[in-house]
Structure formats: structure tokens, C-alpha cells
Amino acid sequence: MHSLQPCKFFLLFLALKSANPGNILPQKLKTLVFRLPCLIFALTNVEYCICVELCARLQLSRRTLQDYRNNGVIPYIQLGGKILYRESDIQKILMANYREAYRMKGV
């Protein structure tokens, strides 16, 4: 995993964006500033999935997934109107709720 924190990148992004009210940044720096959120995900080497992918994977409706978010069952990240789920968080939840078949224990 990369040693830089995503939060620091995002704060830098917001600072650069707000410090430039008159659009005086050079074009290359503007491109970097506006691509920074995408670079954060690339640098952290963490896989994310969106609602539709997670619903298909867990065979849930979007409304059930929303209930899980609201009740604190599934952790999530909200960026603007986009909801992201960390693959590692989903794996932890699935493993924590795994129940072994009781009839197969003696076999």
C-alpha cells in the first residue's frame, strides 16, 4: 500500500481548487488538480465497487443495500452522489457472518 494518505490528497485537492477563484492556474496544474480524486484511488491500491456491482454480487436489492448503509451494517464512502464500497470491508463482513454447516462437522 502506498504510504501517502488519501485524505491528505483530497484536502490538497480542495485547497488548490478553492485557492484558484480566478482560474489563474497553468493548464497542466489544472489537469492534475481535477484528476486528483482518480489518482487517489489508483495510489491506494484498494479496490472499490459501486451499488449495482455489490447488489449483483450479494443478490440484494438496492433498497436493502441502502437499509444496510443506514443501519451501519455495511461501511461505505460517499463522494458527492456516488456511493463506494471497499472490497476488503465486504470480505470482512462476509467472513464475520460465515456460519459453518453443523451437519458437516463430523464428516
N, C-alpha and C positions, 0 to 999 in steps of 0.2 A: 504494500500500500504506500502511496506517496506521502511524504512527510508534511506536506502543506495542508492546512485545514480548509475545507470548502467554505466555511463561514467567513474566513478572512478574505477569500477571493470575492465572495458575494458582497461583503462590506466595501471592499476596494471598488468593485463594480458600481455600487450605489454612490460612493463618494465621487468617483470620476464622472459619473453621469450627472449628478447634481451640481458639480463644480463647473460645469460647462453650459451655462444657460444661453450663451450667445453663439453656440456652435463654432467655437474657435479651435477645437482640437484638430490636429492633422488627420487626414483621411485614414492612414494606417492605424493610428491610435483609436479612432472611432470604430473601425472594424474590429479591433481587438476588444474594446470595451463592450460592444454589442454581442460579440461571440463568447464572452467570458462565461456566462452560465453554462454553455455547452462544453466549454473546456473544463469546467469544474467536474462534471460527471466523467469526463474522459480521464482526468488525472487521478481520481479516487479509486478507479478500478472496481467500482461497485456496480452491480447490475440492478436495474430498476425495471418494474413492469407497470403498466397502466391498468386502469379498471377493467377494461374489456378483456385483456390478457389474463388477469387474475380470476375474473369471473369464469372464463372458459376453463382455466386450469383447476379451479376448485368446484366447478359446476354449481355456482351460486348465481342468483340474480343480482343485478346492480343495486337493487333496493336492500337486499340482505347484506351486501358488502358495505353499503352506507350505514346500516344499523351497526355492523361490527365496528366501523370507524367511530360512530357516535358514542358507542358504549365502551370504547377503549380496548376492544378485543384485538384489533389489528393496528399496529403503528403505521403512520403514513407521513408523507411530506406533501405540503401544498405549496405550489409555486403559481401564483396568480390563480387561474381557474383550473389548473392541471393538478391532479392527484397522482402521486407516485408511491409505489410500494417497493421497499428494498427486498431483494430476493433472499438475503440472509435472514431478515426478520421473519419472512414467511416460512422458511425452513425451520427456524427455531420454534415457531408456533406449532407447526405440524408435528415436529418431534416431541414437543412438550405434551401434546394431546394424543400421542400414539398409545393405543391400548392393544396389548398382545392378546391373541386368541387364547382363551382359557382352556379350550379343549385340546389344543395342540401342545401344551406344556409337557405332558407325559410322553409324547410320541418321539 
